[in-house]
Amino acid sequence: MLEKKKLLPRIIQGGMGVGVSSWKLAKTVAMYGQMGVVSGTALALTFARRLMDGDEEGFLEHALDHFPFPKIAQRIKEKYLKVVETQNKNKYKGVPMPSLDQSKELTELTVAANFAEVFLAKQGHQGLIGINFLEKLQIPTLPSLYGAMLADVDYVLMGAGIPVRMPYTISELALNHDVTLPIKIAEDGINEPTLSYFSPTDFADGEHLPQLRRPQFLAIVSSSTLATHLNRSSFGSPDGFVVEAPIAGGHNAPPRGKATYNEQGEPIYGNRDVIDIAAIKDIGLPFWLAGGYGSKEQLDYALSQGASGVQVGTAFAFCEESGFHPTLKERVLKAIGLKKAHVKTDALASPTGFPFKVVEVEGTIGIKEIGDQRTRICDLGYLREPYRKENGKIGYRCPSEPEKDYVAKGGKVEDTVGRRCLCNGLVSSMGLGQVRNNMSEELPLVTAGDDLKYILKFLKPGQKSYKAVDVLSHLLGQNLNLVV
Ligand SMILES: Cc1cc2nc3c(=O)[nH]c(=O)nc-3n(C[C@H](O)[C@H](O)[C@H](O)COP(=O)(O)O)c2cc1C
């Protein structure tokens, strides 16, 4: 086993899906001595679409050339590189949706895409690279994790759920052992848990299995109760925690107790949601505070509370190296200056049922009227929920799909109200949105935390954009040099 890196970063650039914390952003942050985290969300899809777009800079092909399983890399190139849709004339041809009995093709694509993102982030420096997964998004987890580990990822971070089995699963995969994860099935009357399964040996199909290093695991939590529970788990403890307050960008933990809402329909957080940092410190593992920690004062505060540092998302999300499409970033920054971009904690938008931060900015489905006008279509499927059909088989449904389809699958019509297609919206925000055969375009959806209102502080006078190093210098209170 190779040795683990022991230095703890002061700043973790948070994982931001879909594609916002791109390998370019994570690599830049790591080159300045802090930890860059790529997003592992829906990578198979975005990887395939980038290949279809031609991979102009050649980075993905370069990564595929280093994939330990050359036959698989070749199959992926043949299937997706510069391949245009010929059948229904959408801009992008379809990529299979994740499911429990998904094709070998999708599993290969998922492993390779996660490998490529981490491989590219790790090129040319000795710094730390992590990958972020969402616990709620269960089906792609095992092949994604394996792909990231093939590229020697340093840290795995997981939030949006209770990632109780991850320490054990990561240890097993590091030994190239077969692994399973129980998958939550709605309306399941069956006592036996349904498992997702991944076998490195089957995947390698006779080829040599590379030796792997076990990455560290950080659980993203929003309460000391959950941190304590995870620390005592029989599946092993995380190696540390990211402790995230509900003003953070992306998904947020719902308020504890009976839900109440303000006039804008945002969930109201109260005293019970205040995180007991002292109790987290008492666990004795390293931790980083997140959610509104995008300033030197907040970093100093976190350190004074015994944290190893902070995890920051929003401040990095709109810098030049992030994966949001450049014109979208420019529009959002301009709108902030004009006070025309407002962050809403939307209790309904996400099909997961978790509150989700939506930036209400023109030209995106974050504006209610624009979101309501979108014709519902579910063709990416990352947030579909598996459910047990009457015939005993497993089906998949999403409250953002056409209402009648969802209801026909046993879903409640009230659960469809106000839902947005996060898959298509977030992918579009990276500039990879589908253009359908009727020429209608999937419009972007932008997420950001409450810190968005302070973001213009990173712009130097006369400039329209800022870089990741501007954020890092601001947070650390000093000019930085590359530490490569
Ligand atoms: C654009 C954006 C996307 C995000 N996506 C994810 C995600 O996919 N998974 C996750 O665990 N956290 C996600 N987050 C949360 C960040 O990782 C980080 O914890 C958070 O942004 C910290 O709070 P801040 O936004 O106030 O800096 C996202 C945040 C932003 C701004």
The ligand as an SDF file (V2000), in Angstrom:
LIG
                    3D

 31 33  0  0  0  0  0  0  0  0999 V2000
  -22.9830   25.6600   -7.4960 C   0  0  0  0  0  0  0  0  0  0  0  0
  -22.9310   24.7700   -6.2780 C   0  0  0  0  0  0  0  0  0  0  0  0
  -23.1600   23.4050   -6.4340 C   0  0  0  0  0  0  0  0  0  0  0  0
  -23.0350   22.5610   -5.3260 C   0  0  0  0  0  0  0  0  0  0  0  0
  -23.1850   21.2190   -5.5080 N   0  0  0  0  0  0  0  0  0  0  0  0
  -22.9330   20.3670   -4.4910 C   0  0  0  0  0  0  0  0  0  0  0  0
  -22.9490   18.9620   -4.6930 C   0  0  0  0  0  0  0  0  0  0  0  0
  -23.1910   18.4700   -5.7980 O   0  0  0  0  0  0  0  0  0  0  0  0
  -22.6950   18.1580   -3.6190 N   0  0  0  0  0  0  0  0  0  0  0  0
  -22.4130   18.6640   -2.3700 C   0  0  0  0  0  0  0  0  0  0  0  0
  -22.1820   17.9020   -1.4320 O   0  0  0  0  0  0  0  0  0  0  0  0
  -22.3890   19.9980   -2.1600 N   0  0  0  0  0  0  0  0  0  0  0  0
  -22.6190   20.8530   -3.1850 C   0  0  0  0  0  0  0  0  0  0  0  0
  -22.5300   22.1990   -2.9860 N   0  0  0  0  0  0  0  0  0  0  0  0
  -22.0960   22.6820   -1.6610 C   0  0  0  0  0  0  0  0  0  0  0  0
  -20.5780   22.9610   -1.6360 C   0  0  0  0  0  0  0  0  0  0  0  0
  -19.8360   21.7820   -1.7680 O   0  0  0  0  0  0  0  0  0  0  0  0
  -20.1490   23.6550   -0.3310 C   0  0  0  0  0  0  0  0  0  0  0  0
  -20.2990   22.8110    0.7780 O   0  0  0  0  0  0  0  0  0  0  0  0
  -20.9560   24.8980   -0.0710 C   0  0  0  0  0  0  0  0  0  0  0  0
  -21.0430   25.6530   -1.2310 O   0  0  0  0  0  0  0  0  0  0  0  0
  -20.3270   25.7280    1.0400 C   0  0  0  0  0  0  0  0  0  0  0  0
  -21.1010   26.8430    1.3370 O   0  0  0  0  0  0  0  0  0  0  0  0
  -21.0280   28.2340    0.5360 P   0  0  0  0  0  0  0  0  0  0  0  0
  -21.7980   28.0090   -0.7230 O   0  0  0  0  0  0  0  0  0  0  0  0
  -21.6840   29.2000    1.4380 O   0  0  0  0  0  0  0  0  0  0  0  0
  -19.5800   28.5390    0.2820 O   0  0  0  0  0  0  0  0  0  0  0  0
  -22.7090   23.0840   -4.0510 C   0  0  0  0  0  0  0  0  0  0  0  0
  -22.5270   24.4640   -3.9150 C   0  0  0  0  0  0  0  0  0  0  0  0
  -22.6310   25.2940   -5.0030 C   0  0  0  0  0  0  0  0  0  0  0  0
  -22.4150   26.7770   -4.8270 C   0  0  0  0  0  0  0  0  0  0  0  0
  1  2  1  0
  2  3  1  0
  2 30  2  0
  3  4  2  0
  4  5  1  0
  4 28  1  0
  5  6  2  0
  6  7  1  0
  6 13  1  0
  7  8  2  0
  7  9  1  0
  9 10  1  0
 10 11  2  0
 10 12  1  0
 12 13  2  0
 13 14  1  0
 14 15  1  0
 14 28  1  0
 15 16  1  0
 16 17  1  0
 16 18  1  0
 18 19  1  0
 18 20  1  0
 20 21  1  0
 20 22  1  0
 22 23  1  0
 23 24  1  0
 24 25  2  0
 24 26  1  0
 24 27  1  0
 28 29  2  0
 29 30  1  0
 30 31  1  0
M  END
$$$$
